[in-house]
Amino acid sequence: MPKVITPYRGRPVGAGAAIPIRERVSPLRQDEWSDDAACRHTRLTADAWFPVAKEDPLRDRAKEICGFCPVRDACLAEALAVPGTHGIWGGLDESERKSLVRRAKRAGASRSGQEGST
């Protein structure tokens, strides 16, 4: 049985009920920031954080929790640093992170092209 804690740092998480700590199933190292991650204080199972289908309502719930997570940026940065990371990290799934990286590369190339032409 998972350990049960009160809502995340005094703020309601989800319905605001007592919430079991999520066991992290990740190839990524756990830094100190992960202790403050909202996902560690939720009753959602690993199926929500590592969904198989894009239409899974648990996936949407997991992303909603990421929306108010105090360490969302650190989580996303770590997921972006490890290509091929599966699951929802920093509020984004794999395809959304790939899209973010592509846009950033295009923007960087665009800026480089503009600087070279001036």
N, C-alpha and C positions, 0 to 999 in steps of 0.2 A: 504494500500500500504506500503510495507516495506521501511525503510529508506535506501537511497542509499549513498554509500561512494565511495571514490576513491580507486584504487587498494591498496592492503594490504601493509602498511608501505612503500609506494613508489615503491614497486616491483609489477610487473604484476602478477595477479592471473588469471589463465585460459587464456582467450583471452586478458586480460588486460583492459577490459572495466570497467565502474563503476559497482559496485557489491552490491546487497542488503545484509544486515546483516542477517545471518542465525539465526533463533530462535532455541535455544537448547532445544531439547525434551529429557530430560534425568532424570533418577532417581538419578544421581550423583550430588553431591553438586558442585556449581561453585566456584572454587578457583580463586585467582588472575591470575593464569596462563591462565585460559580460556579466559581472555580478549585479550590475544595475539594470540589465536588460529586462524590459517588461515581459518578454517571452518566457523568462525563467520563473515567472510568477503567474502562470496561467493554467487553466485546466485543459487547454487544447492538447491533443495528442500529437505525436510526431507526424501523423498523416496530414495535419493542418499545415505544418511548417515545411513538409516535404511532399506536396500533393502530386498525384499522378495526373489528374485532369485539371485543365484551366477553369472549368465550370464548377469546381467543387466549392460549395458554400463555406466549408471550413477554411479554404484558402483565402477567401474574402475576409473572414473573421480574423485570421492571422495578420493579414495586411492592415486591418483596422487597428489592431493592437500596436503594430509598428508605428502607426500614425501619431501616437502620443508617447512613444518610447524616448527616454532622455538620452539614450546612447545610439540612436538610429544612425547618425552620421558615421560613428566609429564602426558600427556593424557593417554598414554598406561599404565603407572603405576597405575593411578586411575581406569582404566577399569579392570585391573588385580586384584585390591584390592576389587572389588565388583563382586563376581561370578554371572554369569547369565546376565551380562550387554549385551544388544542387540545393534547391529549396529557396525559401523566402528569407532574405537577409536585408536588413535596412529598408524593409517595406517593398522590395522588388524581387520578382522571381528571376530565373535565369534569362529568359528572353528579354525582359525589361532591362536587366543589367547589360546584356549584349547591345541592346539598342542605345542605351546611355553611353556606352564606350564608343560605339560607331559615331554617334552625334558629336561627342567630344573630340574624336579624331578629325572629323570633317571640319569642325569649328577651328581646331588647331591648324589644320592644313590651309583653311581659308585665311586665317590670320597671317600665316607664314607667307602665303602668296601675296597678300596685300602689302606686307612689309617689304617684300622683295621688289615690288613694282614702284615703290615710292622713292 
